[in-house]
Amino acid sequence: MWCRTAAVALSCVFVGVGCADVVVPSGQSAGSCSASWQPLMAPSREADVPLSYSDGNLYYWSILQESLVALPVGGGAASPIMPGVGRDLVVEGNHFLFSSGRQGLQFFQAPLDGGTPTLLVDGAAGQGAPALSMWHAFTSDQIFWTQEDAVGSTSSVWHARRDGGAADLLERLPPSGADVPSIPYWTPSVALGQDAVLFGNDGGLGVAVPFDGGPARALAVPPVASQWIQVVGVDETGVYWEIPKFKDGVKLAATTVVLSPADGGPLRTFWDEVPANGWIDRIWPDGAGGWIMIGRQKLDDDLRHTVVYAYDGKDARRLGCSPDDSSTSWADQRVAVTPDAVYLGASDLRESTWQVVRVPR
């Protein structure tokens, strides 16, 4: 919790400008966008977790109820549907996919209405002292996951067939290869590309580890790693970086988002219209060819609000913003997206509480 609070407090320093010095463009009214911030529940002491959606319900792991719960988007309380606490959660057809158990290395399938989970793969089997897994993903026939070393750096990539295949080491990290950086994989953002597991982190890491076990390949990294760059998302398209803008060698109070393509191609501009008094924190695909972006922006009340954008690759629309400072509405985990709304988990870093919020599209 302290680290996330400190990140909020230091954000202005990272972009090279004092918060009080940022000029708010006309028309950036907090009142005009905060009405779209619609809490679906009262703040609680739940942990900050990602959300999944299916057929009128949001699903998440409840630490307080020690179960998977369903929260109706039309109103009503969250109700438990399956006991236990897992890691992440994917809705696939009429069932859930998730990990749980020893070091997060048991991968399960369970029906949407609850019931008894079915073990698909035990990723810890055959490993004498398996390391903690902090990321996993599913394809139609395989499961991919990472494991950490003793000091918390991502150190290996594994996979197994979903029909009960044995865990197979895909790559040790950092991988061998002259064009791949030999730097620690501290808290990387990870996703599946079309043919590889993609990695990126704020230290200037961009790497693709092919599914077929072929040599890892380096991805393009912004040339300002020593100044300040931030990974704001990874999806099958590539790694998204936010970088500062410069004029005549001077860093400005403005940023742009660039994309490092998954195929190893050169960097290209993704969104160059980030407000001069704000920045982007996270980007996720919306499932329909566009993206949802969450960031922060200083508005006319002199507060930095959490802001939600929809982006189609050409134009961005601000969908809504938090009614108060972003430290009371920190949004860091995966959102759930429907045709008519974005659902996000918002943490109050001051009160250590969490709630689900709806932002209409």
Buried (B, 14 or more C-beta within 10 A) or exposed (E): EEEBBEBBEEBBEBBBBEBEEBEBEEEBEBEBBBEBBEEBBEBBEBBBBBBBBBEEBBBBBBBEBEBBBBBEBEEEEBEBBBEBBBBBBBBEEEBBBBBBBBBBBBBBBBBBEBEEBEEBBBBBEEBEEBBBBBBBBBEEEBBBBBBBBEEBBBBBBBBBEBEEBEBEEBBEBBBEEEEBBEBBBEBBBBBBBEEBBBBBBBBBBBBBBBBEEEBBBBBBBBEBBEEBBBBBBBBEBBBBBBBBBEEEEEBBBBBBBBBBBBBBEEBEEBBEEBBBBBBBBBBBBBEEEBBBBBBBBBBBBEBBBBBBBBBEEEEBEBBBBBBBBBBBBBBBBBBBBBEEBBBBBBBBBEEEBBBBBBBEB
